[in-house]
């Protein structure tokens, strides 16, 4: 729900993986929880040829792997955003012993450092400055731009959010919500 965002992208929110949990370390435990990704996928009405975009820097934890597996079972195209170098260095935490990229139809590499952080500080073992958040936002926004361009080439007027802070933006968004209400699965 951002100005310039494609209305037809339906986010899958997993409350236990959000960073507003307390303690925040719960998210690390939940992403490793076997079966949770399958449960999340169960609540999504995947249709053949839908596209699931799933992101995991290391690609090793069960939640994203299970989401990819379940989406593929239903005929979806799975795009994985990960760090291939990192993912190939670490073992899977999933019982099938494969990392996320091995279940994806398309893999987009964020080209970050192994361990995600990128800046070496003198006399410190751990680097600082994780890159994956910025890389993911850039990659995802590029996917949206390319999708809109390709839809436009087919003659479609892609449904893109207007800024709610521009005069008339709210009204234009309401019209788009109404027109595409059967394709929108997130709460309005």
Phi, psi and omega in degrees: 000071182226146174303130182088356179277154180276121184300330186280002175275120181256105180293149175251107182267128176244101187304325182289347180258359180281150185278006176265010176287154176228119002283153183297338179294346176302324181299320178296324177288318183292323180292343178264357187284113180293130179102338183293321178297322177294322177294317177299317181294329180300325183278355180262131180273069179296138176240153176306138181074003168296160177244127173254126173254120183235140185237131172206124183298309181273335180069017187255346187271146187302325187302307182290324178298314180295322177300314180298316180299312183294321179295318179296323177302329182265012175085018180277157170268129183248123174254123178251132174251119186206178172253103186299317180300314179297311184298325180283348178271339186247152178277152179291146172263003179270146185295343178275358174059033173236149178267169186309312185304335182283352178249004186260145174282326178228133177241126176250120185270127178277354175056027178281180177280155172296129184091357174078313181290152190233349185252121178273125177258133180307139178064026174231138177283320183272128174289165176236171177080068178296142184257344191294327181296312180293316180298317180298315180298318179295313180298314182297317178294326176293323176300317180296314180300312181296321178297314179297317178301316181290322176296319179298321179298334179276356181098358180280147170265101185299136179280104184242136178300137171270155175292129177289350180263005172260145176304129180086352182299315180299317182294317179296319178296320178300319178297317179294318177302316181296314182297324185249020186302331180284347181255351184262123183249357177269158183286142179260000000 
